[in-house]
Amino acid sequence: MGEAVILRIKVKPSARASRLSPEPDGSWRAQLRSPPVDGKANAELVALVAEHFRCPKSAVTIKSGSSGRSKIVRVDRP
């Protein structure tokens, strides 16, 4: 059975480039090209986290903050 990783992510939508980077305090910063409209930024965030942790998108869940800039994301690792 795998383990779950919980991430605190601060999101900046409508950025010039998409990027996920760790912050000194243990949280993460995500810069997303997508605008915060119709769930596009959330979908891009899920894809970016899945790519970073080399897991399927189905293993990434936004647990809280789906409509805000601060999010709690769960990654289920195999």
N, C-alpha and C positions, 0 to 999 in steps of 0.2 A: 504494500500500500504506500502511496506517495505522501508527500508532505505539502502543506499549504503555506504560502508566503503572503503576508499582508503588507501592502505598500501604502504609504501616504503620498499622494501625488498632487502637486500644484500644477494646474493646467493653464497654458497661455494659448488660446485659440487664435486663428487667423495670423499665425506667424509666417515668416518667409520660408522656413524649412522645418520639417518634422524631425524631432530629436527627443530622446529620453536620457536624462543625466541625473546621477546621484548628487544630493546636496550634502554639505558638511554635517548637518544635524540628523542625518539618517533618512530624511524624506527624499522624494524624487521630484524633478521638474520635467514636465512634458511640454514641448513646444509643438503645436499642431497646425498644419496648413489649413485644415477645415474650419469653417465658421461654426459657431455654436448654434446651429439651426437644424431642426429635424433630426437630432441625434447624430449628425455627421461627425462632430468632434469626438463624441463618445465612441463611435465605431472606429474612428482612426486611432484613438487611444488604446482600445482593446487590441487592435492589430499591431500597434507599435510595441506594446508590452509583450504580446505573444512572440513577436519577432525577437525582441531583446532576450527573453528567457528561453527561446527555442522550444516553444510548446504550441499546441493548437489554440486557435482563438477561443474554442469552446472551454478551455481551461482557465480563461480569464473572466472574472466577474467584477462589475462595479457594485460594491456592497453599499456605499452611501455617497451622497454628493453628486448624483447623476445630473442635477440641474445647476450645480455650482462649480466654482473653480477649484475647490479643494475636494479631493475624492479619496475614498478608501477602496483599494482594489485588491482582490484576492486572486492569487495565481496558484492553481493546483499543479504540483510537480509530480511526475510519475515516480 
